Amino acid sequence: MKLEKIIINNFRNYVDNTFEPGPKINVIYGENAQGKTNLLEAIYYLLSSISHRSRKDGELVNWESKYFKVKGTVSFKEKKKKKLEIIYENSKNKSLKINDNVISTDKYFSQFPSIILYPQDLNLIKEGPALRRRFLNTEITRINPVYYEYLLNYYRALRQRNNILKKAVKKKEELSSWENILAQYGSKIIINRVYFLQELNKYAPSYQEIFSSGKEKIELYYKTQIKFKKEIGQRENRYLENDIQEKILELVDEKRMEEYNKGHTLVGPHLEDMGIMLNGRELKKYSSQGQQRTTVISIKFAQADILMEKKEETPILLMDDSFSELDNYRGKLILDLIAEKQLQCFITTYESLKLPSNCEGDFFRIEGGIIENG
């Protein structure tokens, strides 16, 4: 998939701009605070309908306006093209269109594979489990849109059950009905997360070995209270799903009195986590920042492989200030991989980046929200 054009109106510091990138590597350079990151955010937003920097769309509106609009054209392998448009006025007036047809967020989000790599990605390793759960939920929805429905149903049941647990008088029959829904959708969420991490494990370790000259081996795994068979061969494994449902309900019974005292649910995927091992030890505890950064990059390239396999399309790769802390050796390896996979890539950098002879690219300079060839 390639982005052919994006038109940006009143998004961050862009008032009325048109950007037509090249089909391969696009190097976007300029001084700080000129709009390089904002441009990548606008592209990611057009392709996914969400921002990687803010959970509130209202924060993306140019301060002199009351709305923003991003629109553009993407092309696919079969030479098909789609026109995209997102208009935001407020939380109740957000319109998403594909080829002039209004579409829901979940259906829009999964159609245009894209991956963004930016400095705060290190928090995926450094911060707590909530960020890693969000990563899992976002990326699984990207390849399996029905997973979004699992999340909606699970968290609706979780809110209802927690409300009952906060009451002075707790009715067992009320709790039971929501517990069954929690177990039903919780098992689906757990299976999808384990399956996705298995897919990442097929690709990410090989990248880590490449970037570390064979010195580092990583393994990703799912941290859960539920004990089940280690291998999940198919996403829709009904026997395993029933088994996990039963185990969730058993754990709920075990922790019921503790939940009564604390007033919230203590079992389920809303509390679980993704673990990463580096050479047999927990990455978060026993690694340098350079090793953590390499791991994040390996995970991102593994995502690209999964998307190419599942979507049968090359994703668009966005790299925000990703080369500033990389040595020349790793930087060249990354550029070689981008060229090898024939990805359309957008790279922001302070100074114009020198590309290897095997990489074709276009260069754009940004100053004060104005994009110029160069």
N, C-alpha and C positions, 0 to 999 in steps of 0.2 A: 504494500500500500504506500502511496506517496501523497503528500500534501502539495497541491499545485498552486493554491492561492489562499490567503487569509485576509479578510478586511476587518479592521478593528475600529470600533467606535466607542469612545468614552470608557475604555477599559484601562484602569490604573492611569498611567501618564500618557496613554495614546488616545488622542482625540478623534482623528480621522486618518487612518493609515491603511495602505495596501502593501502586502508583502508577497512576492512571488519567488519562493526559494528554488534552488536547484534540486535535481532528483537524487543527489548522493550526499556528500558531506557539505554542510552549510556552517561556516565559521562566522560567528557574530561577535564582534569585538568593539571595544570602546571603554571610556572612563567609567568609574563606578557611578551608580545612581543616575544613569542615562536611560535605562529601560531594557537592558539585555534580559534580565530575569523576567521582567514583565512580559516580554515578547514570548518567551518559552511558556510562561504561565497561560497566556492567551491561546497558544497553539494547543497545549494540553487540555485546556478548558473546552476548546472547540471539539476536540476528539473524544472527550470523556464526559463533559457537562459538569465536571467538578474541578476545584482548584487543589493543587498539592500543597499550597501555602496557607490557605484559610478555609475554615469550615462554614464561613458566612459569606454568601454571594454579595451581600450589600457592601462588604469591604472592598470589592473589586471595582466599584463604580468610581469614575473620575470625580474628584471633589467638586468640580464645577457643574456636574450634571446630575440627573435623577435616574438615569438608566444606562445600561451598556448593551452593545450588540457585537457579536462576533459571527462572521459567516465565511464560508470558503468552499473549496472544491477538493475532493480527494479522488484519486484514481486507483484502480485495482488491476490485478494480473490480466484479467480477461478484457482489458481496455474499457471496462465500465467505469463510469464516473458517478459520484453522488454529490449533491449540493447540500451543505449543512448550514444551519442557522440557529443561533441561540440569542434570545432577547430577554433581558432581565430588567424589570421595573421595580418589583418588590417580591417578597416571598410568595405572594399569591398570583403574581403576574410574571411567571417565567415560562417562556414558550420555546420548545425544542422542535425543530423541523428537519426532516430529511426529504430532499426533492419536493419541498413545499408542503409535505404532509406532516401534521402534528404527531409527535410520538412521545411515549412515556420515558421517563428517565432511565429505568432499568433496561428497556429495549434499546435505547440510544447508546447507553454506556458500553455495552458489550460488542458493538458492531465495528469499532475502529481501534484496532490494537495499537497501543502506545505504551512506552516505558519511559519514566523520567528518573534521572539520577541527579541528585543535588546535595549540597553539603550536609543538610540536616538528616540525610539518610543514615548517618552514623548513629542517630538516636534509636534506630531500629535495633541496635545492639546495646547501646548504653542505657536507654530508658527502661521503664517497666513494661509489663506484659500487655497493657492496653494498646500500645502502639503496634506491637507485633500482631495482636488479634485484628486490629484494623487493617494491617497489611494483608493478612490472610484473607479476610473478608472481601477486601477490594479486588485482589488478584484472582480469587476463586470465582467471584461474580463475573469478572471479565471473560472467563472461559466457560462458565456454566451459569447462565442468567437465572435459572430456577433457584439457585442457592440464595439469591436475594429474597425470594419468597420464604425460604426456610428461616432466614434471619428475622424477617418481619413477624412471622408467626411465633417464633421462639421468644423474641423480646416483648411481644404483646402479652404472652402468657407469663413471662417473668415479672412484668410490672404488676399484673393482676395478683399474682401470688404474693409478691412483696407487700402489696397494699393490705392483703388479708393478714399477713404475718405481723404487720404493724398495729393491728387492732387489738384492743384489750381482750376481746372474746374472739377466739379463732375457731371457725367451724371446719371440722375435718373433711366433711363432704365437699365444701367449697374448695379447699386446698387440693383435694384429690383430683377434681376435674381439670384444674390447671396443671397439676403435676403430670397427668397423662399427656397433655399437649407439650409440656416441657420435654418430657422423655422422647416423644415422637419426633419432634423437630431437632432436639438436642442430638439425637443419634445421627440424624442426617448431616448435621453440621460437623460433628466429630469425624464421620467417615470421609466427608469431602476434604476436611483439613488434612487428615492423615494421607489421603490419596494425593493431594496437591504436594505435600512435602516429599512424598515418594517420587513424584515427578521431578521436583527440584533436585533431589538427590541423584537423579540420572544424569544431570548435566553440570550442576554447580561445582562438584569436586574436581572435575577435569579442568575447569577454568582456574580454580585456585592453584592447582598444580602448575599450570602454564605460567600464571602471574608470579608464582614463588619459586620458579625453576625447580619444581618437583619437591620442595622442602615442606610443603604444607598440605594437609589433607583435612577437609571439613566434612561434617555429617550433620544434617538437619533432622530433627525429630519432634514429635508432638508430646507435650507435657500434659497429661490428663490423669484424673483420679480413676478413670475407668480402665480396668484391666481386660484386654481382649487380645485376640490373635495378632501377632506382630505384622503379618502381611495382609494387606487388603488388595485383592486382585482386581476387583471391579467396583466402580463407584456405587452401583445399585446392587448391593449384596443383601438380599432381604433377610437371610438367616442371621447375618452379623448385625444388621440393623435391629432386629428383635432382641438379640442378645444384649446389645448396648442399652436399649430401652429398659430392659429388666434390671440391668446393673445400675442405671441412673435412679430408678425407683427404689432399689434396695439401699443405695447411699442416702437418698432423701429420708427414708425411714430411720436410718442410723443417726442422722444429724438433726432429726426433727426437733428435739428438745433444745438443742443449741440454737437452731433457727428461731424458735419461739423467743428465746432470750435476746437474740441479736436483732430480730426483726427483718431479716432478709435471707434470701436463698443462698446456700453455701455449696451447692453442687451444680455443675453444668459448664458448658463451653464459654459462658460469659466470664469465667474465672481462669480459663486455661491459657496455655502459653506455647510458644515455639522455642525450642532449644537448639543451640548450635555448638557443635564440638569442633575443636581445632587440635589435630594430632592427639585425640583422645581426651582432651580436657575442655572444660567449659570456656568458650571463647570470651564471654563477657568478663570472666574473672582472670583469665590467664592469657592475655594477648596485648600487643601494642596497638596504638591507633592505626599504624600502617597496616597491620594484619587485619584489623577490623574493616578498614577501608577496602582492602583487597577482597575481603569476604563479601561485602555489599556489592561490589562490582561483579563478582562471580555470580551472585544471586540474580542480578539484573540481566546478565547475559543468558543465564539459565531460563529466566522468564521469557526472553526473546525466543529461545528454542521451543519452549512449550507453546507459545502463541503461534509460531510457525507451524507446529505439528497439529494443533487443535483447530486453528482458524484457516490454515492453508494460505496464509498471507504473511508477508514480512511486516513486522510492527515498525512504527516510527520511533526512533530513539532520540530522546532529549537529554542533553548533558549540560547542566548548569554549573559552571566554574569547577568542573570535575578534573581538569588537568593541572590546576595550580599546585596541588600537593602530590603529584605523581612524578616519579623520576622519568627520564627520557626513555628508559628501557620499557617500563610498563606502559607509558603513553603510546609508544610505537606499537606495542602488542595490541592495545585496544583499537587503534586506528586500523591496523591490519585486519582485525576481526570484523570491524565494521565494513571494510571493503570486501572481505571474503563473503560475508553474509548478504552483501548488496542492500544494506539498510540505508534508508534515508535518515540522516542524522543531523541534529542541530546542536552545535557546540558554542557555548558562550565563554569568552575569555577576555582578560584585560588587554592583552596585546594580540595582534594577528598571529594565529598558530601556523607554524610551518608544517605542511603535510608531506608525508613520504611520497616518493615517486610513483608508488603503486596506488595512491589514493587520489581520486578526482574530487574537486570541491569548488564551491563558490564562497566568496567573501563579502561580508556586509558590515558596514560601520554604523553604529548608533550614537547619536548625540542629541540629547534633549527630546527623546521620543521620536526622532526622525531617522528613518532607515535609508541608508544609501549604499549602492553597490561600491565595492572597493576592497 
